[in-house]
Amino acid sequence: MDRGAGLLSKIRTLGWFLVRPRFYAQLFRVLRFRFFPHAGEDTRLQATEWCRERAISTEEALLALVGPGESAPLSELESTRYGQALEVARMVPVVMGGPGNLDLLYHLALQDGVKKVVETGVAFGWSSLAILLGVGPEGQLFSTDMPYVRGGNEDYVGCVVPEDIRGGWTLIRLPDRQALPRALDALGTIDLCHYDSDKSYVGRMWAYGLLWEALEPGGFFVSDDIGDNDAFRVFARSIESEPIVVEPGRYDISTKYVGVLRKK
């Protein structure tokens, strides 16, 4: 990209924020960390290597987390729902993130006692779908999501979640710093959290602490894309919790790793 095109892109990005006042605070955070980045942002190589050395399969992770039991893929156990979601996703005219590790989320959400859940980052709503199917009609899921900047995806966020299972779902369309405290205030405590939003080191460390504090003993803490930087490893060490690193799921063609902690 030449200098002129880069400048034009930045102007358009600024324009996107300027007509959306509810995102002004996020704009200021982006600008601050762009000009004054935290040292933790430049840790991708060591984080990825740490993940590669420890990664286990989804089946192995579920065995370690919840013991022996059903671990068949969501696409088999909920084949009709999954097929319908695929059809909806194919019709969406914008590019959004991939499904991630749906099997892991689904089977954790199925566990006894998992009824109150928070997730950050929605996009198509694949993780929302997995969690809602797992917790059932008695469960509550609060999801937070900020639209992609200049991505044109506002009208499609959560589109693969069918209407008949949305009764226990609340979607807060704000950045983490505004949305996450609202979600946790509404639920009080949580049994499962899934982090998949602000991938910066600073953003993760802020949200991780908030989510962990709200998590009930025995609850599950899940974070996507932990090879992006060292935040997950550093956080796990700070709370003296043994981390589980999970290989990319069957629905994800990327090489992203998922981190899981269980609160003692």
C-alpha positions as CSV (number, residue, x, y, z in Angstrom):
1,M,0.0,0.0,0.0
2,D,1.5,3.4,-1.0
3,R,1.5,6.3,1.3
4,G,-1.4,8.0,-0.3
5,A,-3.6,4.9,-0.1
6,G,-2.6,4.4,3.5
7,L,-3.5,7.9,4.4
8,L,-6.9,7.6,2.7
9,S,-7.6,4.4,4.6
10,K,-6.8,6.1,7.9
11,I,-9.1,9.0,7.0
12,R,-11.9,6.6,6.2
13,T,-11.4,4.7,9.4
14,L,-11.5,8.0,11.4
15,G,-14.7,8.9,9.5
16,W,-16.2,5.5,10.5
17,F,-15.7,6.3,14.2
18,L,-16.8,9.9,13.9
19,V,-20.3,9.0,12.9
20,R,-20.6,6.5,15.7
21,P,-20.2,8.4,19.0
22,R,-20.8,5.3,21.1
23,F,-17.4,4.1,19.9
24,Y,-15.4,7.3,20.7
25,A,-13.8,5.8,23.8
26,Q,-12.6,2.9,21.8
27,L,-11.1,5.2,19.2
28,F,-9.1,7.0,21.9
29,R,-7.8,3.6,23.2
30,V,-6.8,2.5,19.8
31,L,-4.9,5.7,19.1
32,R,-3.2,5.6,22.5
33,F,-1.9,2.0,22.1
34,R,-0.9,2.6,18.5
35,F,1.4,5.4,19.5
36,F,2.4,3.9,22.9
37,P,2.3,0.1,22.5
38,H,2.8,-2.2,25.5
39,A,5.9,-4.4,25.4
40,G,3.7,-7.4,25.6
41,E,2.3,-6.8,22.1
42,D,5.6,-8.0,20.5
43,T,5.5,-11.5,21.9
44,R,3.8,-13.5,19.1
45,L,6.8,-15.8,18.4
46,Q,7.4,-16.9,21.9
47,A,3.6,-17.3,22.6
48,T,3.1,-19.4,19.5
49,E,6.1,-21.6,20.4
50,W,4.8,-22.0,23.9
51,C,1.4,-23.1,22.5
52,R,2.9,-25.5,20.0
53,E,4.9,-27.3,22.7
54,R,1.8,-27.8,24.9
55,A,-1.1,-28.2,22.5
56,I,-3.4,-31.2,22.9
57,S,-6.5,-32.3,20.9
58,T,-10.0,-31.2,21.8
59,E,-10.9,-34.7,23.0
60,E,-7.8,-34.8,25.3
61,A,-8.7,-31.4,26.6
62,L,-12.3,-32.4,27.4
63,L,-11.1,-35.6,29.1
64,A,-8.7,-33.5,31.3
65,L,-11.4,-30.9,32.1
66,V,-14.5,-32.9,32.7
67,G,-13.5,-36.6,32.6
68,P,-14.8,-39.4,30.4
69,G,-17.9,-38.8,28.5
70,E,-19.5,-37.8,25.2
71,S,-17.1,-35.8,23.0
72,A,-18.6,-36.2,19.5
73,P,-18.6,-33.2,17.2
74,L,-21.4,-30.6,17.5
75,S,-21.8,-31.0,13.7
76,E,-22.9,-34.6,14.4
77,L,-24.9,-34.2,17.6
78,E,-26.7,-31.1,16.3
79,S,-26.5,-31.9,12.6
80,T,-29.7,-30.1,11.6
81,R,-28.9,-26.9,13.5
82,Y,-25.3,-26.9,12.2
83,G,-26.5,-27.4,8.6
84,Q,-29.0,-24.6,8.8
85,A,-26.3,-22.3,10.3
86,L,-23.9,-23.1,7.4
87,E,-26.6,-22.2,4.9
88,V,-27.2,-18.8,6.6
89,A,-23.4,-18.1,6.8
90,R,-23.0,-18.8,3.0
91,M,-25.5,-16.1,2.2
92,V,-23.7,-13.4,4.2
93,P,-22.0,-10.9,1.8
94,V,-19.2,-9.8,4.1
95,V,-16.2,-11.6,5.5
96,M,-16.2,-12.4,9.3
97,G,-14.2,-14.7,11.6
98,G,-14.3,-18.5,11.5
99,P,-16.2,-20.8,13.8
100,G,-13.3,-21.6,16.2
101,N,-13.5,-24.6,18.5
102,L,-17.2,-25.2,18.6
103,D,-16.9,-28.8,20.0
104,L,-15.0,-27.6,23.0
105,L,-17.4,-24.8,23.8
106,Y,-20.5,-27.0,23.2
107,H,-19.3,-29.8,25.5
108,L,-18.2,-27.3,28.3
109,A,-21.6,-25.6,28.1
110,L,-23.3,-29.0,28.4
111,Q,-21.8,-29.6,31.9
112,D,-24.1,-29.6,34.9
113,G,-24.0,-26.3,36.6
114,V,-23.1,-24.3,33.5
115,K,-26.0,-21.9,33.2
116,K,-24.6,-18.3,33.1
117,V,-22.1,-17.5,30.4
118,V,-20.4,-14.5,29.0
119,E,-18.6,-14.3,25.7
120,T,-16.8,-11.5,24.0
121,G,-16.8,-11.3,20.2
122,V,-19.6,-12.7,18.1
123,A,-19.3,-12.2,14.4
124,F,-21.4,-14.9,12.7
125,G,-22.4,-16.2,16.1
126,W,-20.9,-19.6,15.8
127,S,-19.7,-19.7,19.4
128,S,-23.0,-18.2,20.5
129,L,-24.8,-21.0,18.7
130,A,-22.6,-23.7,20.4
131,I,-23.1,-22.2,23.8
132,L,-26.8,-21.7,23.6
133,L,-27.3,-25.3,22.3
134,G,-25.2,-26.5,25.2
135,V,-26.8,-24.6,28.1
136,G,-30.3,-25.1,26.8
137,P,-33.5,-23.0,27.5
138,E,-32.7,-22.5,31.2
139,G,-29.3,-20.9,30.4
140,Q,-28.3,-17.3,30.0
141,L,-25.7,-16.0,27.5
142,F,-24.5,-12.4,27.4
143,S,-22.5,-11.7,24.3
144,T,-20.5,-8.5,23.7
145,D,-19.5,-7.4,20.2
146,M,-18.2,-4.3,18.5
147,P,-18.8,-4.3,14.7
148,Y,-15.7,-4.6,12.5
149,V,-14.4,-1.1,11.7
150,R,-15.4,-0.4,8.1
151,G,-16.3,-4.1,7.8
152,G,-20.0,-3.6,7.0
153,N,-21.0,-6.5,9.2
154,E,-23.4,-4.7,11.6
155,D,-26.5,-6.3,10.1
156,Y,-25.1,-9.8,10.3
157,V,-23.7,-10.1,13.8
158,G,-25.1,-13.4,15.3
159,C,-26.9,-14.3,12.1
160,V,-26.4,-18.1,12.5
161,V,-28.2,-18.2,15.8
162,P,-31.9,-19.2,15.0
163,E,-34.7,-17.2,16.6
164,D,-36.1,-20.1,18.6
165,I,-33.1,-20.4,20.8
166,R,-32.5,-16.6,21.3
167,G,-34.7,-16.4,24.4
168,G,-31.8,-16.6,26.9
169,W,-29.4,-14.5,24.7
170,T,-28.5,-10.9,25.3
171,L,-26.3,-9.2,22.7
172,I,-24.5,-6.0,23.8
173,R,-23.1,-4.1,20.8
174,L,-20.4,-2.1,22.4
175,P,-16.6,-2.4,22.9
176,D,-15.4,-4.6,25.8
177,R,-14.6,-1.7,28.2
178,Q,-18.3,-0.7,28.1
179,A,-20.0,-3.9,27.4
180,L,-18.2,-6.4,29.6
181,P,-19.0,-4.6,33.0
182,R,-22.7,-4.4,31.9
183,A,-22.8,-8.1,31.2
184,L,-21.2,-9.1,34.4
185,D,-23.3,-6.7,36.5
186,A,-26.4,-8.4,34.9
187,L,-25.3,-11.9,35.7
188,G,-23.4,-11.4,38.9
189,T,-21.3,-14.5,38.6
190,I,-20.6,-16.8,35.6
191,D,-20.0,-20.5,35.1
192,L,-18.3,-20.2,31.7
193,C,-16.6,-17.4,29.8
194,H,-15.3,-17.3,26.2
195,Y,-13.0,-14.5,25.2
196,D,-12.6,-13.7,21.5
197,S,-12.6,-9.9,21.1
198,D,-9.8,-7.4,21.6
199,K,-6.6,-9.4,20.8
200,S,-4.1,-6.9,22.2
201,Y,-2.0,-7.8,25.2
202,V,-3.5,-4.8,27.2
203,G,-7.0,-5.6,26.2
204,R,-6.7,-9.2,27.1
205,M,-5.1,-8.6,30.5
206,W,-7.9,-6.1,31.4
207,A,-10.7,-8.5,30.4
208,Y,-9.1,-11.7,31.7
209,G,-9.0,-10.3,35.3
210,L,-12.6,-9.1,35.2
211,L,-13.8,-12.4,33.8
212,W,-11.8,-14.5,36.2
213,E,-13.1,-12.6,39.2
214,A,-16.7,-13.2,38.2
215,L,-16.1,-16.9,37.4
216,E,-17.5,-19.4,40.0
217,P,-15.3,-22.1,41.5
218,G,-15.3,-25.0,39.0
219,G,-16.1,-22.7,36.2
220,F,-14.4,-22.7,32.8
221,F,-12.3,-19.9,31.3
222,V,-11.7,-20.1,27.5
223,S,-9.7,-17.7,25.4
224,D,-9.2,-17.9,21.6
225,D,-6.1,-17.0,19.6
226,I,-3.7,-17.2,22.6
227,G,-0.7,-17.5,20.3
228,D,-1.1,-13.8,19.3
229,N,0.8,-12.6,22.3
230,D,1.9,-13.7,25.8
231,A,-1.1,-12.5,27.7
232,F,-2.8,-15.9,28.4
233,R,0.4,-17.5,29.6
234,V,1.3,-14.5,31.8
235,F,-2.3,-14.4,33.2
236,A,-2.3,-18.2,34.0
237,R,0.9,-17.9,35.8
238,S,-0.3,-14.8,37.8
239,I,-3.3,-16.7,39.2
240,E,-1.3,-19.9,39.6
241,S,-3.6,-21.9,37.4
242,E,-2.5,-24.8,35.2
243,P,-3.3,-23.9,31.6
244,I,-4.6,-26.3,28.9
245,V,-3.7,-25.4,25.3
246,V,-6.0,-26.8,22.6
247,E,-5.1,-27.4,19.0
248,P,-7.3,-25.7,16.3
249,G,-10.7,-27.3,16.1
250,R,-12.1,-29.2,13.2
251,Y,-14.1,-26.2,11.9
252,D,-11.1,-23.8,11.9
253,I,-8.6,-23.9,9.0
254,S,-6.3,-21.5,10.8
255,T,-3.4,-22.4,13.2
256,K,-5.0,-20.6,16.1
257,Y,-4.7,-22.1,19.6
258,V,-7.3,-22.0,22.4
259,G,-6.4,-21.6,26.1
260,V,-8.5,-23.1,28.9
261,L,-8.4,-22.6,32.6
262,R,-10.6,-24.2,35.3
263,K,-11.1,-22.3,38.5
264,K,-10.4,-24.3,41.6
